[in-house]
Amino acid sequence: MKMLKKKKLRNNEYYNIQSVFDKLYEQSKNGKNFTKLYDIIISEENILLAYRNIKKNKGSKTGGTNKRNIVDIGNIEPQKLINYVRSRLGDFKPHSVRRIEIDKEDGNKRPLGIPTIEDRLIQQCIKQVLEPICEAKFYKHSYGFRPNRGTHHAIARSLFLMNISKYHYVVDVDIKGFFDNVNHGKLLKQIYSLGIRDKIIISIISKMLKAEIKGIGIPTKGVPQGGILSPLLSNIVLNEFDHWIASQWEDIPTSIPYSRTKYVTLRRASKLKPCFIVRYADDCAPRRRVQVA
């Protein structure tokens, strides 16, 4: 994890764009609304960084409906690649998505939507700019599909709640068919509510969501597993859920600004039941303290 973190940071610094991402994060943290993100997304530095980031992905050699992969676009001169991305985004029309199914542990099939490598490059360009804005607003204890976080962080948080805070009751929640049933209209509103208010970018994301799935047609809901932007979009969808659970106990407002004794006082002076949430992708586990005999 540390090696991956350092590598991504080196890539960002190589193209002199880390300071841009840091500024987006700080501005988002301070409540700024962003209406001019398009120019950052089509900047030379961001496009070249996107190519560098997806080049080493193990899925980069998987072809989409046009059967092209990272090797094919890697042969394009950098300036031509930059011009191509800018041209596509200027009047974006997504390529069709390749549909495959992989086996799940329970014997069922998990559908994956594989965009063309060109569309994956464009999604990476968008993700790099939107991610710091969203990270500033995401709940601190969601761990799936986020930079510098992973399953071991979710496990560590769970162990902390069990062993240190003495929480014993766990409700394991897995949202059935989550990726396939995301409401497009609701998602776009959630993107807007996070401060991403560049109409050009929202329009492009809307078109991506409606990219034709070859052999099936144009989807009316869902985000395809397999797309580079899909994990970020899924976290945007569930962020409201995270914060709502937190608002019922962890972040509940009080008339006195407690520093250390907030939870102790609430347990003693109120009828509220303690509850914390740990989420990884669409799996979450709210935890409550129960009386142990």
ABEGO torsion letter per residue (X at the ends): XAAAAAAAAAAAAAAGAAAAAAAAAAAAAAGBBBABAAAAAABAAAAAAAAAAAAABAAAABBBAAGBBAAAAAABBAAAAAAAAAAAAABBBBBBBBBBBBBBAAGBBBBBBBBBAAAAAAAAAAAAAAAAAAAAABBAABABGBBGBBAAAAAAAAAAAAAAAGBABBBBBBBBGAAAABBAAAAAAAAAAAGBABAAAAAAAAAAAABBBBGAEBBABEBBBGBAAAAAAAAAAAAAAAAAAAAAAAABBBABBBAAAAAAAAAAABABBBBBBBBBEABBBBBBBBBBX
